[in-house]
Amino acid sequence: MFSRVAVRTSRLVSPLRLTLRFQSSNALNKTKLPFTYSGAGPVAVKYTSQHEWIASHDDGTAFVGITQYAADALGDATYIEMPEPETEVSAGESISSVESVKSASEIYQPVSGTVIEGNLTLEDSPQLINSDPMGDGWIAKIKLENPEDMNTTEGLMTLEQYENSLEHDEDH
């Protein structure tokens, strides 16, 4: 009887893994602007396979940034190119770039929209993208062309799907 229970529980997600998923470092920082912009918080937060996140609010405003995973892989950021306000960007188009001591990477717009503003704080403090990429290190504030695209754009993932994709990448 006990061996059966042991076999069944070994297939379940371990408590540590479950805890890590709920405390994911790739989740939005709930005390910072990308989350607190509207009183209720974002209506959707999605992730891309290129390690960007986008958080959209009721009024069609969205914040775009890179995940903690991406920030860790980049190393210490030294310069962040800000998008120009009023620039129309299509899904998949580059809106910014991040230079670090290790490399330079383009940041791609997950969903079509118009840039409202770039996070100018990053110009003087690019290290924010390393210390709080899911909060104060957001890159751009966007007015979505069609807020429904958050639910229909192919390739956008939930946090759980994104975390699973990272585990899959690590396994190979």
PEVENMO-V699681 format. One record per residue. RES is the residue in three letters. PHI is phi in whole degrees, -180 to 180 (999 if undefined). PSI is psi in whole degrees, -180 to 180 (NA if undefined). NEAR is the number of other C-alpha atoms within 10 Angstrom. Layout:
BEGIN
res:phi:psi:near
RES:PHI:PSI:NEAR
RES:PHI:PSI:NEAR
END
This chain:
BEGIN
res:phi:psi:near
MET:999:-45:5
PHE:-68:-36:7
SER:-65:-34:8
ARG:-64:-45:9
VAL:-62:-42:9
ALA:-63:-40:10
VAL:-65:-44:10
ARG:-65:-44:10
THR:-70:-26:11
SER:-68:-20:10
ARG:-84:-16:8
LEU:-76:160:9
VAL:-67:133:10
SER:-66:151:11
PRO:-58:-37:9
LEU:-64:-45:8
ARG:-64:-41:10
LEU:-63:-43:12
THR:-63:-44:11
LEU:-63:-37:11
ARG:-65:-41:16
PHE:-75:-21:11
GLN:-111:32:10
SER:-56:137:14
SER:-77:-8:15
ASN:-94:6:21
ALA:-88:151:21
LEU:-60:144:23
ASN:-76:112:16
LYS:-72:-4:13
THR:-104:4:12
LYS:-113:164:15
LEU:-49:-46:17
PRO:-57:-26:29
PHE:-94:-44:23
THR:-85:-2:15
TYR:-49:-44:16
SER:-115:148:15
GLY:-54:-36:8
ALA:-86:-5:10
GLY:84:179:18
PRO:-68:150:23
VAL:-83:-23:16
ALA:-153:141:15
VAL:-129:124:24
LYS:-129:163:22
TYR:-132:154:26
THR:-115:165:22
SER:-71:-15:12
GLN:-89:6:15
HIS:75:31:18
GLU:-97:158:22
TRP:-125:155:30
ILE:-140:131:28
ALA:-119:118:23
SER:-106:147:26
HIS:-115:169:23
ASP:-51:-36:13
ASP:-85:8:12
GLY:86:5:17
THR:-86:140:22
ALA:-137:154:28
PHE:-114:142:28
VAL:-123:141:30
GLY:-159:-171:29
ILE:-110:155:27
THR:-77:166:28
GLN:-60:-39:23
TYR:-57:-47:16
ALA:-65:-43:18
ALA:-61:-41:24
ASP:-65:-40:14
ALA:-68:-34:13
LEU:-70:-34:19
GLY:85:-168:16
ASP:-65:117:19
ALA:-71:137:23
THR:-115:-23:19
TYR:-158:140:19
ILE:-130:122:25
GLU:-80:126:19
MET:-92:143:18
PRO:-73:150:21
GLU:-80:134:15
PRO:-57:148:14
GLU:70:13:13
THR:-83:127:14
GLU:-82:132:17
VAL:-129:138:21
SER:-93:157:16
ALA:-56:133:14
GLY:90:-8:12
GLU:-86:146:15
SER:-70:132:15
ILE:-116:-13:24
SER:-164:171:19
SER:-144:152:17
VAL:-122:126:21
GLU:-106:139:18
SER:-138:178:19
VAL:-66:-20:11
LYS:-95:-39:12
SER:-166:-177:13
ALA:-127:140:15
SER:-137:140:16
GLU:-80:148:15
ILE:-112:126:22
TYR:-106:143:23
GLN:-75:120:23
PRO:-70:-33:27
VAL:-140:144:27
SER:-62:145:21
GLY:178:-169:23
THR:-122:132:20
VAL:-67:126:22
ILE:-88:-48:19
GLU:-163:156:18
GLY:-96:160:22
ASN:-80:91:19
LEU:-64:-20:16
THR:-60:-31:13
LEU:-68:-22:21
GLU:-64:-42:15
ASP:-90:-24:11
SER:-134:67:14
PRO:-61:-21:21
GLN:-65:-16:20
LEU:-59:-30:20
ILE:-69:-22:30
ASN:-87:-42:22
SER:-81:-28:16
ASP:-151:61:19
PRO:-65:-20:28
MET:-97:15:30
GLY:-150:-105:24
ASP:-61:-19:20
GLY:-89:18:26
TRP:-58:153:26
ILE:-101:-45:29
ALA:-143:149:26
LYS:-108:126:24
ILE:-124:145:28
LYS:-98:114:23
LEU:-67:138:24
GLU:-65:-45:16
ASN:-143:103:11
PRO:-55:-27:21
GLU:-65:-21:11
ASP:-58:-25:15
MET:-60:-27:22
ASN:-101:-14:12
THR:-116:-12:10
THR:-72:125:13
GLU:-64:139:11
GLY:96:-13:12
LEU:-79:137:22
MET:-122:154:20
THR:-75:171:15
LEU:-59:-45:20
GLU:-62:-44:16
GLN:-63:-41:14
TYR:-63:-48:19
GLU:-60:-41:18
ASN:-64:-37:14
SER:-66:-36:15
LEU:-66:-43:14
GLU:-61:-41:11
HIS:-63:-44:10
ASP:-61:-40:9
GLU:-69:-28:8
ASP:-75:-18:7
HIS:-112:NA:5
END
